[in-house]
Amino acid sequence: MSFTDLVHARRSVRKFDQSHSFDSQSVDNALALAQLSPNSSNMQLWEFHRVVNPALIEQMGPLCMKQNAAATANELVLFVVTPDKWKQRAQLNAQQVRANFSGREDLPVAKRAFKYYETLIPALYNNDALGIRGAVRKVYSWWLGRTKPMVREVSKSDVRVTMHKSASLAAMTFMYAMKEQGYDTCPMEGFDSKRVKALLGLPANVEVCMIVSCGKALAEGVYGDRHRVELSSITHSH
């Protein structure tokens, strides 16, 4: 399919055909593509958790508010954000940037890149439980922003939103990749995150962005024609 055909063909499927064969390799393939998704500062603060055990999938159904999309899935994939891995990712990026500019360290663009990953990113992602550091950054951003353009989304909650946006981009890539292979998906936000993390043994500090169910759609799994508001009502030129 062309990308246009792929976008039109992908639907959020609420019920899957459990009698249809399912190739789990398709999920491997789709996740390999999802990992290439754009993400903020290439921090890659995400993890992909696959639920493949039928017994666990059965237990996940009630935790996903008894949605058929979860109960009838062949596999579930959790897109999770990992705030505590920021230091590891920042160091990895800094090492890569220094390798890229090896022998050219004096270039202005190289110095900016070094400062970004070795100073600015650690300052942005280093947060405490109460968000005090983020509040200080917010005030500092406001102060500098009085006289020049300045990034304003620097609090702990702002960084959290950034991580979830990146994970969402990966999830969208994953769903298109699954559709290209002939399978259907449904992104779910209705779930008991505390119980889901406990069931799967996930650390308390991670956050589940969304759960994507996978399988082959039943005809009744698509609830009618797709409906969107008029494009002209949400598109604005300036």
C-alpha positions as CSV (number, residue, x, y, z in Angstrom):
1,M,0.0,0.0,0.0
2,S,1.0,3.6,-0.5
3,F,1.2,5.7,2.6
4,T,-2.0,7.4,1.7
5,D,-3.7,4.0,1.4
6,L,-2.2,2.9,4.6
7,V,-3.5,5.9,6.5
8,H,-7.0,5.3,5.1
9,A,-6.9,1.6,5.9
10,R,-5.8,1.8,9.5
11,R,-8.7,1.8,11.9
12,S,-9.0,1.4,15.7
13,V,-10.3,-2.1,15.9
14,R,-12.4,-3.0,19.0
15,K,-12.7,-6.7,18.3
16,F,-10.3,-9.2,16.8
17,D,-10.7,-12.6,15.1
18,Q,-9.1,-15.0,17.6
19,S,-9.3,-17.9,15.2
20,H,-7.1,-16.1,12.7
21,S,-3.4,-17.0,12.6
22,F,-1.1,-14.4,14.1
23,D,2.6,-14.1,13.3
24,S,4.4,-12.6,16.3
25,Q,7.3,-11.7,14.0
26,S,5.2,-8.9,12.7
27,V,5.4,-7.3,16.1
28,D,9.2,-7.6,16.1
29,N,9.2,-6.0,12.6
30,A,6.9,-3.2,13.7
31,L,8.8,-2.4,16.9
32,A,12.0,-2.2,14.9
33,L,10.4,0.6,12.8
34,A,8.8,2.2,15.9
35,Q,12.3,2.6,17.4
36,L,13.2,4.8,14.5
37,S,10.4,7.3,15.3
38,P,11.3,10.9,15.9
39,N,11.7,11.7,19.6
40,S,12.6,14.7,21.7
41,S,16.4,15.3,21.7
42,N,16.9,11.7,20.7
43,M,16.6,10.8,24.4
44,Q,14.6,7.7,23.6
45,L,13.0,7.5,27.0
46,W,10.7,4.7,26.1
47,E,10.3,1.0,26.4
48,F,8.0,-1.4,24.6
49,H,6.6,-4.2,26.7
50,R,4.9,-7.1,24.9
51,V,2.2,-9.2,26.5
52,V,2.2,-12.5,24.7
53,N,1.3,-15.0,27.4
54,P,-2.4,-15.9,26.9
55,A,-3.0,-16.0,30.7
56,L,-1.6,-12.5,31.1
57,I,-3.7,-11.2,28.2
58,E,-6.8,-12.7,29.8
59,Q,-5.9,-10.9,33.1
60,M,-5.2,-7.7,31.2
61,G,-8.8,-7.6,29.9
62,P,-10.5,-6.5,33.2
63,L,-7.6,-4.1,33.8
64,C,-8.3,-2.4,30.5
65,M,-11.9,-1.7,31.6
66,K,-13.1,-5.0,29.9
67,Q,-12.5,-3.5,26.5
68,N,-13.0,-6.1,23.7
69,A,-9.9,-4.7,22.0
70,A,-7.9,-6.1,24.9
71,A,-9.8,-9.2,25.7
72,T,-9.7,-10.5,22.1
73,A,-6.2,-9.4,21.2
74,N,-3.5,-11.8,20.1
75,E,-0.9,-9.6,21.7
76,L,-0.7,-6.4,23.6
77,V,2.1,-3.9,23.4
78,L,2.6,-1.3,26.2
79,F,4.4,1.9,25.2
80,V,6.1,3.1,28.4
81,V,8.1,6.2,29.3
82,T,11.2,5.8,31.6
83,P,12.0,9.2,33.3
84,D,14.8,7.8,35.4
85,K,16.9,6.8,32.3
86,W,17.6,10.4,31.3
87,K,21.2,10.4,32.6
88,Q,22.1,7.2,30.7
89,R,20.5,8.5,27.5
90,A,22.1,12.0,27.8
91,Q,25.6,10.4,28.2
92,L,25.0,8.1,25.2
93,N,24.0,11.1,23.1
94,A,26.9,13.2,24.3
95,Q,29.4,10.4,23.4
96,Q,27.8,10.0,20.0
97,V,28.0,13.7,19.3
98,R,31.6,13.9,20.4
99,A,32.4,11.0,18.1
100,N,30.6,12.7,15.2
101,F,32.7,15.8,15.7
102,S,36.0,14.1,16.4
103,G,38.8,16.3,15.2
104,R,36.3,19.2,14.7
105,E,35.7,20.1,18.3
106,D,36.4,23.8,17.8
107,L,33.5,24.3,15.4
108,P,30.7,26.5,16.8
109,V,28.1,23.9,15.9
110,A,30.1,21.2,17.8
111,K,30.4,23.4,20.9
112,R,26.6,24.0,20.8
113,A,26.0,20.3,20.5
114,F,28.3,19.5,23.4
115,K,26.7,22.1,25.6
116,Y,23.2,20.8,24.7
117,Y,23.8,17.2,25.8
118,E,26.3,17.8,28.6
119,T,24.8,20.8,30.2
120,L,21.3,21.8,29.1
121,I,19.7,18.3,28.8
122,P,20.9,17.3,32.3
123,A,19.6,20.5,33.7
124,L,16.2,19.9,32.1
125,Y,15.7,16.3,33.0
126,N,17.2,16.3,36.5
127,N,14.0,16.4,38.5
128,D,13.1,15.8,42.2
129,A,10.0,14.2,43.5
130,L,8.3,17.5,44.4
131,G,9.2,19.2,41.1
132,I,11.1,22.0,42.9
133,R,13.9,22.0,40.4
134,G,11.4,22.3,37.6
135,A,9.7,25.3,39.4
136,V,13.1,27.0,39.6
137,R,13.6,26.4,35.9
138,K,10.2,27.8,35.1
139,V,11.0,31.1,37.0
140,Y,14.4,31.3,35.3
141,S,12.8,30.7,31.9
142,W,10.3,33.5,32.6
143,W,13.1,35.8,33.6
144,L,15.1,35.3,30.5
145,G,12.0,35.4,28.3
146,R,11.3,39.0,29.2
147,T,14.0,40.1,26.8
148,K,14.5,37.3,24.3
149,P,12.7,34.2,22.9
150,M,12.9,31.4,25.4
151,V,11.6,27.8,25.8
152,R,8.8,28.0,28.4
153,E,8.0,24.3,28.9
154,V,10.7,23.4,31.4
155,S,8.9,22.2,34.5
156,K,8.8,18.6,35.6
157,S,5.3,18.2,34.3
158,D,6.4,19.8,31.0
159,V,9.2,17.2,30.6
160,R,6.7,14.4,31.4
161,V,4.5,15.6,28.5
162,T,7.5,15.7,26.2
163,M,8.3,12.0,27.0
164,H,4.7,10.9,26.4
165,K,4.6,12.8,23.1
166,S,7.7,10.9,21.9
167,A,6.2,7.5,23.0
168,S,3.0,8.4,21.2
169,L,5.0,9.0,18.0
170,A,6.5,5.5,18.4
171,A,3.1,4.0,18.9
172,M,1.7,5.6,15.8
173,T,4.7,4.3,13.7
174,F,4.0,0.8,15.2
175,M,0.4,0.8,14.3
176,Y,1.1,1.8,10.7
177,A,3.8,-0.9,10.5
178,M,1.4,-3.5,11.8
179,K,-1.2,-2.4,9.2
180,E,1.3,-2.7,6.4
181,Q,1.8,-6.3,7.4
182,G,-1.9,-7.0,7.3
183,Y,-2.7,-6.8,11.0
184,D,-4.9,-4.4,12.9
185,T,-4.5,-2.5,16.2
186,C,-6.3,-0.4,18.7
187,P,-4.6,2.2,21.0
188,M,-6.1,2.2,24.4
189,E,-5.9,4.8,27.2
190,G,-8.6,3.3,29.3
191,F,-6.7,1.1,31.8
192,D,-5.8,0.8,35.5
193,S,-2.2,1.8,35.2
194,K,-1.3,0.8,38.8
195,R,-2.7,-2.7,38.5
196,V,-1.2,-3.1,35.0
197,K,2.2,-2.2,36.2
198,A,1.8,-4.6,39.2
199,L,0.7,-7.5,37.0
200,L,3.6,-7.1,34.6
201,G,6.2,-6.3,37.3
202,L,7.0,-2.8,35.9
203,P,8.9,-0.3,38.1
204,A,6.7,2.2,40.0
205,N,8.6,5.1,38.4
206,V,7.7,4.3,34.8
207,E,4.5,5.5,33.2
208,V,2.3,3.7,30.6
209,C,1.6,6.0,27.7
210,M,-0.8,3.7,26.0
211,I,-1.6,0.0,25.4
212,V,-1.9,-1.1,21.8
213,S,-3.8,-4.3,21.1
214,C,-2.9,-6.4,18.0
215,G,-4.7,-8.9,15.9
216,K,-6.9,-9.4,12.8
217,A,-10.0,-7.4,12.7
218,L,-13.5,-8.8,12.7
219,A,-16.0,-6.9,10.6
220,E,-18.0,-5.9,13.8
221,G,-14.7,-4.7,15.3
222,V,-14.9,-1.5,13.3
223,Y,-17.7,0.7,14.7
224,G,-19.0,2.4,11.5
225,D,-17.5,4.8,9.1
226,R,-14.7,7.0,10.2
227,H,-15.8,10.5,11.2
228,R,-13.6,13.6,11.4
229,V,-14.5,17.3,11.7
230,E,-14.0,19.4,8.6
231,L,-10.4,20.0,7.9
232,S,-11.1,23.7,7.1
233,S,-12.4,24.2,10.6
234,I,-9.1,23.1,12.2
235,T,-6.5,24.4,9.7
236,H,-5.4,27.9,10.0
237,S,-2.9,30.0,8.0
238,H,-0.9,32.9,9.5
